[in-house]
Amino acid sequence: MWHKITAVFKAPEFAGDEEKKLRARALHALHINMGWVIMVVGSFGILFVFPEKINSALILVFSLLMVLLGMILNWRGHIKESGVLTLSALWGATVYMTVISGGIRSLDIIFFVSGTVIAGIIFGARGALYYAGLSLLTGLGLILAGAAGVQFPQLFTFPPVSVWVILCINLFFTVAPLRVTLDNLSKAASSARSNGERYRLIASVMSDYVFSIRYGPDGTIADQWISGAFETITGYTAEEYIERGGWTAILHPNDLQQDADDMEHLHANQKVVTEVRLVRKDGNVRWVRAYGHPDWDEKEHRLAGIYGAVQDITDGKQVEKDLLQREAILEIVANAASLFLKVPTWTPDIWHKEVNQLLERLGKAVNASHVYIFENSLAADNSILMSIKYEWSAPGIPSDLMNPKYRDRPLEVDYMESWNNSVNRAVPYVGDAGHASREDMYELALRGIYALLDVPIYIDDRWWGTIGIDDMARTREWSNAEIDGLVITANLLGAAIKRQQVDATLQSELQKRKALINELEVRNAESETLRKSVAIVAATLEQSEAIERILEQLKQVLPFDSASVQLLNGDILEIVSERGGKENEQKNFRVDENEPAYPVILGKVPYVLYEDIQFSIPSFNDIPHNNIRAWMAIPLKVKGRIIGIIALDGYRIGQFSARDAELALSYADQVAIALENARLFTELQAELSLRQKLINELESKNAELERFTYTVSHDLRSPLVTIRGFLGYMERYANQGDMDGFRRDMQRVSAATDRMDSLLKDVLELSRVGRMISQPQEIPFEDLIREAQEIVHGRIQRHETTVQIQPGLPSVYGDRMRLLEVLQNLLDNAAKYIGDQKNPVIQIGMNGSDGSGMPVFFVRDNGMGIDPQYHDRIFGMFNKLDPDSEGTGIGLALVKRIIEFHGGRIWVESEAAKGTTFYFTLPANTGSNS
């Protein structure tokens, strides 16, 4: 509650409007002052001084209400309305009190003075003037009214104390707002001084300075003031600047006209914002932006002075320059890129023209001496050579395009190491004072170059060449815009060159593809025709029909007018088929040197082709051949042997080409095949007849062999009847109780029975060789040896025999099970007849090949050996050199039968007590298997 009460006595605040705040504070002080003066002093006057109690009370209440309403309006921000209300109430109360107090002679008229002061405080000079005028007019009206005879009532009297009270009220009304106004002015002055100090402090650390110039009546400078970063910008002190002659003395000569134009605007009372160059004390040029405000003399209508600020914009100008240059370069590159993409086909002339234009535009944009492109190539030792290919030179700068120094220039010659390092790392070489070393700048200066910028051009990670810019007129530092622009240009050229290479490759591939498609279409037609010819050959076995149909197919792809097929019979060519043209009455021609196809028949040339045979062979000028001009002879070959020719006739000179001849060769092969098929068909018929005869004979022999086998089996079983005769003896021994004799005869019978059973099995096995055989296959011979060795392992181990197998043995072709029986029998015999040999050894290997190309294998032992007189007997049935040995004596007969069935042969080399060697041949592949 107390805060709300105290808030009433605080002046209102209006942030952001200093003037409104000051007027509200003054008005608020007036209201507070008037309120308490009216209440305190007015109440004191009513109670103790003024005899007119009622009128004084009414005036007091009215005044308080007006003050309260004015305060409310002031607090709500209606400053003007509150001031007007307050001054109106004051004016009305003053007029009322003056009228009822005797008119113009009333002491209350003094309140017009207080109102004038208050109006000036609230509304300024104009408000005071208006209120003073109103007060004077009011007083004049009262005088005129009195002169006209108006009698003013004398309701108030003015004893001394009353006069003092009115004077107090009047003074309090005036002093309070005046005090607030003076306080505000003091604060404003202090703030201005503080702001001035702050500005001077800010200006001293900024890259700007402020100035003020005063002109005398004669237009000369009467006074000037400078503050801020003036010395930093110009290099001059203020005193040096004034002594030198001021602004125009440090202005760039090219900007003097701009300054004169700016002064005209200032003399016309117009503000100026201009950008000019200043020449510093050290000679460098700085760009500045100057803000000039005219100080205008209204009375004399002239320029009394200039005040303003100057801002250093050199960096901004450089950035702006770089941006403009970057935009110009990017525009050049963008236009070039668009052009490079739009060109449908690059020709050398178009490429040179566009690249030269690009270099010219770049050179002018960066104000360079040269813009050039070097292209790399490889020397014989694979070192890099650089040659200038394109160049633009500024006017007055000599061109290096024809200079032999820049043709096939080795990379290492006359080039700086830093340049090599930059280019090899695919980064630009920036040769200027701001980027390059002192040594590099010295090296460039020797060549007359003040600045150099080179950018490598890469295509697919391969250094293709270099684009560069140099300046031979002045020193400079390459800007980022120039560096970036040249890098973009290098990338663009790399992409364009790659596209040119790809386009060239694609065009070449396209041409090849078109040619290939055309060739494939022709070949497809030829292949289809040839396929049909092959089908004809396959489906037709009759000679004349096959030849006629093949020539019909050939006609579709080869433009002949007539053709004939002629076969050799000794030294005679016989026409066997004709197509088109007149049929020849003469069917046989002797083959001699006068025959046009003679070189073909001898096999000296692949074909004979005449563009105009009448020019070369006179006989073709005669009837019936006089219509033939182009002529071709193609050989007919069967298994490399020439059996005849195909003769093709054309009625136009040059009607046939070498390509036609090559195509005809393919069809000649089909004709030859057709002829050979017909011949083979005839021979096959005869061979089938002969084979049927052989089959019949073979079946007869097989039946005879089978009967022999069964006969032999029957003959071998007949001794069983005799053997069983021992049963009678066994019965007698049993009746006599002679069990020893019984057991002895029983053992003989059992052994004889087993032996005869073995003989029967061997004979049956032998009879099956040649009739029952598994599917032949290719078998590693060493695998057969290992398997057979495993089968007879017990016998080999029993005699502690060493088996030696020759490495690298070939494979054989045949029935695996039958060939395994061969090796099993040979190994078993070798181990069985090893004799008393202390170090028994069996050797298995190969000993070259026989006349038919079959490998010769051997199985050799160091055992008992075989006397030569028995060499032929050992391969017979049931022939055993040792009757007491195991077996039936049919093993080697079985071996011989199996080997011979496979197309091989077997023989033995041996002497008694010197070991035995069995040699045998077997087919190593299907071709050698008979």
Secondary structure, DSSP 8 states (H G I E B T S, - for coil): -HHHHHHHTS----TT-HHHHHHHHHHHHHHHHHHHHIIIIIHHIIIII-S-HHHHHHHHHHHHHHHHHHHHHHHTT-HHHHHHHHHHHHHHHHHHHHHTBTGGGSGGGGHHHHHHHHHHHHHHHHHHHHHHHHHHHHHHHHHHHHHTT----B-----HHHHHHHHHHHHHHHHHHHHHHHHHHHHHHHHHHHHHHHHHHHHHHSSEEEEEEEE-TTSSEEEEEEEESHHHHHS--HHHHHHHTSHHHHB-GGGHHHHHHHHHHHHTT--EEEEEEEE-TTS-EEEEEEEEEEEEETTTTEEEEEEEEEEE-HHHHHHHHHHHHHHHHHHHHHHHHHHHHH-SS--HHHHHHHHHHHHHHHHHHHT-SEEEEEEEEE-TTS-EEEEEEEEEE-TTS---TT-GGGSSEETTTT--HHHHHHHHTT--EEESTTTS-HHHHHHHHHTT-SEEEEEEEEETTEEEEEEEEEESSS-----HHHHHHHHHHHHHHHHHHHHHHHHHHHHHHHHHHHHHHHHHHHHHHHHHHHHHHHHHHHH---HHHHHHHHHHHHHHHS--SEEEEEEEETTEEEEEEEESS---S--EEE-STTSTTHHHHTTSSS-EEES-HHHH-GGGGSTTSTT--EEEEEEEEETTEEEEEEEEEESSTT---HHHHHHHHHHHHHHHHHHHHHHHHHHHHHHHHHHHHHHHHHHHHHHHHHHHHHHHHHHHHTHHHHHTTHHHHHHHHHHHT-HHHHHHHHHHHHHHHHHHHHHHHHHHHHHHTTTS----EEEEHHHHHHHHHHHTHHHHHHTT-EEEE-SS--EEEE-HHHHHHHHHHHHHHHHHT-TT-SS-EEEEEEEEE-TTS-EEEEEEE-SS---GGGTTGGGSTT--SSTTSSS-S-HHHHHHHHHHHTT--EEEEE-TTS-EEEEEE--SSGGG--
